[in-house]
């Protein structure tokens, strides 16, 4: 009986041996992740130095050498960047060339538009041009239309007559074809004016310029394109000592300014005449 009981105890199996294998597996898995974490660690300081050196090289076009030591203890790595043309300068040069080409093309297009505008205005105002009441000039600074006061206003007044209303309506149709700024200047002769409406020629010239601007706006010209200037008896184009000279000085000058030029930068033909001593 004692021998049979001993044999049964020897034949009893250990059902918990899997715990040994499981523990070995967990240990190996832990070791694996420790190794993976170790080789994935990066020395951020040294890689920042590398990145900064590369950026400086592309900006200055110089040759640099950067030594980096990986945390795994491997050999140093040499990175050499050959001398090249700085990228920033190259891109800037290309942009400047492209901008210059686009500017030249835009200027050519505007010259064509203003030349066509000059021709269209001349056709619309042909009778007044032939009678000498209107003069149209085209220069690199824009298109200027000089209109004598008799074609626009009664003597000594700033209220537009019927002819001026139709004339401004016809001009507005042509001026709407471009989007350039428009400067309207009023001029008088040196004969003083003093009445209940206009204490001096300054008020008369400014009021006449404002009347033309208002007519343009009523006929569809955007108000932000318009500016009115009163010149008084300044900048004459004729001799105020003669009747013909005074008649030519009493006028309204409408200038379609070339793009890129401010109102202060543009001299009208009468400004140029004064500068030349006329």
Residue pairs with C-beta under 8 A, 6 or more apart in sequence:
38 71
38 72
39 72
41 71
42 71
43 68
43 69
43 70
43 71
46 68
46 69
47 68
49 66
49 68
50 66
50 68
50 79
53 64
53 66
54 64
54 66
54 79
54 81
56 62
56 64
57 63
57 64
57 81
58 81
58 84
58 86
58 87
58 88
59 86
59 87
59 88
60 86
61 83
61 84
61 85
61 86
62 83
63 80
63 81
63 82
63 83
64 80
64 81
65 78
65 79
65 80
66 78
66 79
67 76
67 77
67 78
68 76
68 77
68 79
69 76
70 77
106 259
110 180
110 258
110 259
113 177
113 178
114 138
114 142
114 143
114 178
114 180
114 256
114 258
115 138
116 177
117 143
117 174
117 175
117 177
117 178
117 256
118 136
118 138
118 143
120 174
120 177
121 136
121 143
121 145
121 171
121 174
122 129
122 136
124 170
124 171
124 173
124 174
125 134
125 136
125 145
125 167
125 170
125 171
128 134
128 147
128 151
128 167
129 135
129 136
132 148
133 147
133 148
133 150
133 151
134 145
134 146
134 147
134 148
134 151
135 145
135 146
136 143
136 144
136 145
136 146
137 143
137 144
137 146
137 269
138 144
139 269
140 258
141 257
141 258
141 261
141 266
141 267
142 180
142 255
142 256
142 257
142 258
142 261
142 266
143 255
143 256
144 253
144 254
144 255
144 256
144 268
144 269
145 171
145 253
145 254
145 255
146 237
146 251
146 252
146 253
146 269
147 167
147 251
147 252
147 253
147 254
148 247
148 248
148 250
148 251
149 155
149 208
149 250
149 251
149 252
150 247
150 250
151 163
151 164
151 167
152 160
152 161
152 163
152 164
152 167
152 208
152 211
152 212
152 252
153 159
153 160
153 161
153 164
153 208
153 211
154 161
156 193
156 195
156 198
156 204
157 197
158 197
158 198
158 204
158 207
158 208
158 210
158 211
159 211
160 168
160 211
160 212
160 215
164 212
164 215
165 215
168 212
168 215
168 216
168 219
169 215
169 219
171 216
171 254
172 215
172 216
172 219
172 220
172 221
173 219
175 182
175 216
175 221
175 256
176 220
176 221
178 256
179 225
180 225
180 256
180 257
180 258
180 259
181 225
181 226
181 227
181 256
181 257
181 263
182 216
182 221
182 225
182 226
182 227
182 254
182 255
182 256
182 257
183 227
183 229
183 254
183 255
183 257
183 263
183 266
183 268
184 209
184 212
184 213
184 216
184 226
184 227
184 228
184 229
184 252
184 253
184 254
184 255
185 205
185 209
185 228
185 229
185 230
185 231
185 252
185 253
185 254
185 255
185 268
186 204
186 205
186 206
186 207
186 208
186 209
186 210
186 212
186 228
186 229
186 230
186 231
186 252
187 205
187 231
187 232
187 233
187 234
187 235
187 236
187 249
187 250
187 251
187 252
187 253
187 270
188 201
188 204
188 205
188 231
188 232
188 233
188 249
188 250
189 201
189 233
189 236
189 240
189 245
189 246
189 247
189 249
189 250
190 201
190 233
190 236
190 240
190 246
190 249
191 246
192 200
192 201
193 200
193 201
193 204
194 200
197 203
197 207
198 204
198 207
200 232
201 232
201 233
202 230
202 232
203 230
204 230
205 230
205 231
205 232
206 228
206 229
206 230
207 230
208 230
208 252
209 228
209 229
209 230
209 252
210 228
212 228
212 252
212 254
213 226
213 227
213 228
216 226
217 223
217 226
227 263
233 240
233 249
235 268
235 270
235 271
235 273
235 274
236 245
236 249
236 270
236 274
237 248
237 249
237 251
237 269
237 270
237 273
237 278
238 244
238 245
238 246
238 247
238 248
238 249
239 245
240 246
240 249
253 268
253 269
253 270
255 266
255 268
257 263
257 266
258 266
267 275
